[in-house]
Amino acid sequence: MKPLKHISILGTGWLGLPLAKMLLAEDFSVKGSTTSAEKLPTLRNAGIKPYQIKVTSEGIEGDIADFLKATDVLVVDFPPGLRKDPKMDYSGAIRLLSEAVEASGVKKVIFVSSISVYEETENFTIYTEDTQPNASSASGKALISAEKIMLRNSVFDTTIIRFGGLIGAGRHPVKYLAGRTRLANPLGPVNLIHLKDCLQVIKKLLENDIFGEIYNAVYPLNPPREKYYKEKAREAGLEEPHFDHSKPSVGKVISASKGMRELGVEFQEGI
């Protein structure tokens, strides 16, 4: 089996940049893209071959052909971005990207998705990779559509990773919840994953050359939101958040047992 050593990462943000640095440290060749010209020196100084690329439904700005040239694996890591731009046609953007990948000759893709493709319910439905995605939110629906576009292209093999809520490297939801009141879903289960474990999952896929699959990636403990965030606020010296118990809680439990079993993932970082 030929080693997968030439990686292109479309989107070098919170996850993509640490991923690139990890791969470089292990002798991978890495190309990385950003939509910002100001970030290009940061990528270059890290040893990443930098590209300024922006993918929208209107077209792809930047040298996508050269970015994809001689690439063993493309990692797609840019979210729908509907909060910043509610009119963003994410499915259209991914469709154009799929066509560009097809034309490039790249045969293997890792598509970074999210557990937001699964709907929250009052009975805290347990979701595995065999469960049909059922999100009703705009971002969830956009991701479901994007996943289908990538999976249905028979010219290349795509593995989907549905990450839980992302924490680590100074990022944690409790910072935004501290001191807030009347928060919904106090009993809803927490589904989080640390940055270091995100990187571990992607590394396992590359090491084992596993494509054409779908994996949930979430730390395998799911404490209730109220209990968890109050404890985290106290640990961080922040004001505790307060939750509303007047309405039934909704939530979901994401199973990551497939990845733990097939990839040998052993979560190193707690939540």
N, C-alpha and C positions, 0 to 999 in steps of 0.2 A: 504494500500500500504506500503510495507516494505521500510524503509528509505535506501537510497543509501549512506552508510557511509564508505565503504572500497574502496579507489580509488588508482589505480596504474597509474603513469604518465611515459610514455615511452619518455624520452627526457626532462630533467630539465634545459633548457636553458633560454633564455630571457623571454619567456612566461611560460614555465613549472615550473620554480623555484618559481616565485611569485604566481602562481596558487597553488602550493603545500603549501606555507606558508599561503595563504588565507584560504585554506581548513582546515589546522591544527588549525588555530585560531577559526574555527567554529566546532571543535570537530570531524572532519573527521579523519580517519586513512589513512595515505598516504605512499605509496611506491614510490620511484623515481629512475629512471635510468640515468646513464651517461656513456659515452664511455671512460671517463678519470678516471684513478685510483686516480689522484690528487684531484679530485672533491668530492670523497666519504666522506671525513671528513666534508666538507661544508654541505652536505646533512644530515649527521648524527647529526651534531651540531644544525641543524635547526629543528630536531625532525622527519625528514623523514627517513624511513627505506631504506638504500641505496643499489643499485645494479649496478654493472658494466656490461652493456649489449651493444652489438653492433650487429645490424641487417644488413646483406648484402644478396645479391643474392646467395652467396656461403654458407651461413649458419648463425646461430645465436650464437654468443659467449656470454657466461654467463648463469646464472641459470634462464632461462626464465620461467621454470615451477614453481619455487618457487615465482618468481616475480608476476606471474598471479594467484597463488593459493589464494583462498578465496577473490577474487576481485569482487566487485559489478560492477564497471565501469573501463574500461581501456581507458585512454586518450593517443592517439597516436600523438606525437608532434615532429616529426623529418622530416625536409624537404628533397627534392631530392638531394640537395648538388651537383648539376651538375657544378657549378662554380669551386668548389674545385677539383672535380673529374668528368670530362666530360664522362668518361666511366662507371660511376655508373649505375647499373641496378636497379633503384628504384622500378620498377614494380615487379621484381624478389624478391627483399627484402620484399616488402609488401605481396607478395604471400606466402612467408615462414612465415611471421608474422601471416597472416590470418589462416594458418594451425595450428600454435602454439596456437592461441586464441581458435580455434575450439576444439583442444585437451584438453584445460585447463578447459573448462566448463564455462568460462566467457560469459555472455549473453548480455552485453551492452558495446558499444564502442563509444567514441567520437573521430572522426578523424579530425585533424586540417589541413585544406587545404587552398587554396588561390584563390583570384579573378583572378590570372594569368591563370585560366582555360578558361577565356573569352578573345576573341580576340579584339584588338583595331581596330576601323574603322574610316573612314573620316566623317561619319555622327553621330559619338558618340552614338553608339547603347546603348539602355537602356536594361540592363540584369536583369532578375528576376530568381528565382530558377527554374522556368518552362522552361527557355531557355536552349537549349542543349549546353553544353560546346563545344567551337570551336577553342581552342588555337592552334597556329601553332608553338610556341616556344617549345624547347626541355623540359624545366621544366614544362610548361603548359601541354604538352602531357603526361608527366610522372605522374603528379597529376591526370589527367583525368583517366588514366589507373588504378592508385592506388585506386581512389574513387570507380571505378567499381568493383574492386576485393573485397573491403570491403563490399560494398552494396549487392553484389550478394551472399555472404555467408549467407545462411539461418539459420545457427546454432546460430548466434548472430545478434543482431540489432545494426546497425551503424547509428549515426547521423553525417553528414558532416557539418563542419563550414568553409565557405570560407571567411576568413578574408581579409580586405583591407590592404593597406600598413600600417605597424606597427610603431607607434610612442609612445613616453613616456619613462620614466626612462633613460633620457639622449640620447635617440635615436630619430633622426629626419633627413629626407633626405636633408634638407637645408644645413646641415653641409658638405655634400659631393658635393652639387651643388654650394655653395658659390664661387663666382669669376670665375666660369667656363663660357666659351663662346660657341656660336653656338649650344646651346641646342635645341633639337627637340621638336616639339609639344607644342608650347606656349599656344595654345587655348585648349589643351586637358584637360578634367576634372580631378581634383584630387579626389582620392578615398582612404581615410585614416581612421584609427581607433586607439584610444588611448589604451594603455595597460590596464588601469582600466576598460574600457568598454569591452575589450576582456574577462577579468575575470568575469565581470558581466554576459555576455552571457553564459559562461560555467556554472556559478552558477545557472542561470535560468533553464538550461537544467537538471541539477541534481535535483534541487528543485521540478521541475514539471515532472520528470521522462519521458522526451520526447526523444524517440529514433525511428530510421527508417525515419528520416527527413533530409532535406538539408536546410541550412540557409546561406544567405549572411550576413556578418556583417561588415558594413561600416557606418561611420558617414554620416548623411543624407544631407550634403551640399557638392557640388562639384564645387568649384571655379576653374577658368582656372589656369593652371600650372604657367604661367608667373606672373600673378597678385599675386597668393598665395605665391610663393617662393620669390618674391621680397619683399613682405611685411614681411615675416618671417625672411628674411636676415636682413632687417632694424631693426626689433624688437630685434634680437640677436646680433646686432652690427657687422654683417658680411658683406663682400663685396657682392653686388647684383649679381646674375647670369644673363647672357645675352642669349637671345633666338634667334633662326633663324626663320625668317618669310618667307624665300624664298620658302619653300615647305608647302603644306597643312598639317594641324595638324591632327593627328589621336588620338583617345582616346575612352573611354567608360564611361558609367554612371551605377553604380551598385546600384540597389534598395535593401534596407534592410527592406522594409515595412513588409515583412512576419514575421520576427523576432520581430519587434516592436509590431505587432498585436498579434501574437500567444504566444510569451514569455513575453510580457509586458515590453520589453526593452525600457528604456528611457535613451538615451545617456547622461552621466554625464559630460564627458570631451569633450571640443571642439577640433578643429584641428588647 
